[in-house]
Amino acid sequence: MERQENLRLPGLHQQAEELSINRKAISTIIIFHLVGLIGLGIPLTRPIFLYIVPYHLLLMLAVLVLNHNRVDNRFILFMVLIFAFGFTAEWVGVHKHWLFGDYFYGNTLGIKISGVPLIMTVNWFLLTYSASVLMQRSRLKSMLFRVIIGALILTLLDLLIEPVAVRLDYWHWADGVVPFKNYLSWFLAGVVMLFIYELFRFKYQRVVAPVFLLIQFIFFGILHLVQVIFLA
C-alpha cells in the first residue's frame, strides 16, 4: 500500500505542476488581451497600444513556445518552416496578388521587409500552432479532418479580423473590399501549415495554445462588435 502511494505521488505532483503552469500562461494571455481591449478602446491611449502590437505578439510567441512540451530541434525546424511559409505567402500576396488579393500593409505591424511586416511570420505561427494543438486535443482520428477543420477555424477567425485590421492600420485593400480570394487563401494556407504540423507528430500538448485561439476570437469579436455599434 505504501509503495502504491509513493508511486502515485510523483504523478500527482506532476499534474499539480502542469495545472499551475497552465494557469499562469492562460492568465498572462487573458490579462494582456484584456488590457489591449481597454487600451485600444480609449482614444487617448490607442496610439500607444497600436505601437506595441508587435511586442504583444512577441510576448504571445514566448508564452506558447515556453508551454510547448518539448522545445527541441524538431520544434525549432517546425517554427522556421511556418515562418518561411508565412513570409513567402505574404510576399506573393503583396507583390503578385496571387494570394489573398490586392492589399498592402500599414504601419501598425512594425518593421517590413519588401513590404511584408516581419511580425506577420509570428502571427501565422501563433494561429497555425494554436489551431493545430486544438485539433490534436480534439481526438479526431482522421488527419484530413483535423487539417480541414483547423483551416476552416482560421478562416472564420479572419472574418472577424478583417474589418478590425483595416481600422487599426494592420493592412488595407486596394479597392476597400475584402475579396473572396482572401478567405480562400487563408483556408489553403491553413491547410498547408496544419499539414506541416501533422508531419512532425508532436506529442499531446497543453491547453494553453487552444485558449490563446479562443481569446483571439473573443478579442477581435469584441473589437468588431464595438466597431459595428459605434461606427455604423
N, C-alpha and C positions, 0 to 999 in steps of 0.2 A: 504493500500500500504506500509506504513512504517513498519507494523507488518510483512508483507511478506518479506521485505528486511532484517529485523532483523533475521528472520528465516533462510534466505539464508547465512548470514554472517558466522555463525559457520561452515556450510558445506564448504563454500569457503575457510575458514581459515584451516580447516582440510585437504582439498585437497592440498592446498599450502604447508602445513607442510609435508604431505605424499610425495609430489614431491621432497621437499628438502631432506628428509631422503633417498629417493631412489637415488638421485643424489650423495649424499655423499658416500653411500655404494658402488654404482656402480663405482664411481671414485676411491675409495680405491682398489677395485678388479682389475680394469684395470691398475692402476699405478703400483701396486705391481707385477702383471704378466708381464708388460712391462719391469720393472726393472729386473725381473728374466730372461727374454729372453736375455736382453743385458748382464747381468752378466754371464749367462751360455754360452753365445756366445764368451766371451773373455777368452782365456786360462789362463791368469794371475789371473782372479777373479773367475774362475769356481769352484775351491775347496771351496772357501768361500761360494758361493751360494749353492753348494751341501750340505754343512754343515748346512745351515739354512733352508733346505727344510721342516723339521718337524715343525719349528717355523712358516713358511709361512702357512702351513696347519692349524695350531692352530689359526693363525690370521684370516684365511678364515672362520674357525668354529665360531669364535667370531662374525664376520660380519653377517653370516647367522642366527645365533641364536638370535642376538640382533634385527634382522629385521623380526623375526617371530612375527606375530601379537599378540600372547598371550603366553608368556613363563610361563606355569603353570605346575602342577604335571603331567598332561596327556602328555604334550610335553616332559618333562624330562623322563617319562616312555618310550616314543617312542624312544628317544635318546639311553637309556640304552638297549632297545631291539635290536636296529640296531648295537650298539657297540658289544653286546654279540654275535649276529648272525654273524657279520663280523669277529670277532676274531675266533669263532668256525669254520667257513668255511675255514679261512686261516690255522688254526691248522690242520684240516683234510687234507687240500691240501698239506701242508708242510710235514706232518708226514705219512699220509696214501696214498697220491696221488690219492684219490678217486675223488677229485675235482681239477679242473684246470690242473693237470698234475704233472710231476716230476720237481720241482723247489725249489730254496732256495733264501733267501733274502741277499742282500749285506748290506753295512754299511750306505748308504745314508739316509735311513728312520729312523735311530736312534735306541733307546733302544728297545731290543727284550725280549719277554717272551716266552720261549720254541721255539725259532726260528722265532717267529712272531713279527714284529715291532708293538708296541702299536699304533703308528700313523696310521696304516692301518685301525683301527677301526674308526678313524676320517675321513679318506679318504672315506670309504664306506658310512659313514653318509652323508658327503658332496654331494657325487654323487647321492645317493638314494633320499635325501631330494630335491635336485635341480631338478632331473627328475620327482619326484612326484608332485612338485609345478608346473612345466611346464605342465604336463598332466592335473592338476587341472585347470590351466588357459586356457587350450586348448578348454574347454567346451565340450569335448567328453562326451556323456551321458552314454556310456557303461563303467562300471568299468573294465570289461575284456579287452576292447580295450585300456584303459588307462594304465593298468598294462603291457600288452604285448608290446605296442608301446614304453612305457618308458623303459622297459627292453632291447628292441632292440636298442634304442638310447645309452644306457650304453654300450652295446656290440660293437656298432660301434665306440664309443669313445675308447674302449680298443684296437681296431685295430690300432689306432694312437699311443696309449700309449706304446704298447709292444716293438717296435723297439727302442724307445727312452729310455724306462725303463732299458733295458739291458745295453745300452751305459752309462747311468748315474748311474749304480750300484744300481738301485732300487731292482731288482731281476734278477735271471738267470735261464735258463732252462738247465736241466741235459745234454741233447744232442744238445743244441744250437738251437733247432727248437720249435716254439710255436705250441703245439698240438691243434687239433680241439676241444678236450675236454675242453681246457681253455675257448674258446668262448662260448661253450655250458654251461659251469659252470657259466660264467658271466651272461648269459641270465637267467638261472634258479635262480641264487642268486638274480638277479634284480627283477624277478617275485615275489619271496618271500618277499623281502624288500619293494617293491612298494605296495604289497598287505597289508603289515603291516600298511603302511601309510594310505591306504584307510580305514582300520578298525577304525582308530581314527577319521575320518570325521572332520578334521581340517577345519576352516573357510578359505575363499578365502585369499591367501597370496600375498605379494608384488612381484614385478617382479625381485627383486634382485637375488633370487636363480636361476631362468632360465638364467639370464645374466651370472652368475658365470659358469653355464654349457656351455653356448656358448663360453665363454672365454677359457674354458678347451679345446674345440675343436680347437680353433684358436691357443692357446699356443702350444699344442702338435702337431698340424698340421704343424706349422712353424718349430718346432724343427725337426720333421720328414723330412720335405722338405729340410731343411739345411743339415741334415744328408745324405739324398739321393744325393744331388748335390755335396757336398764336400767330401764325403767318398765313392762315387760309384767306 
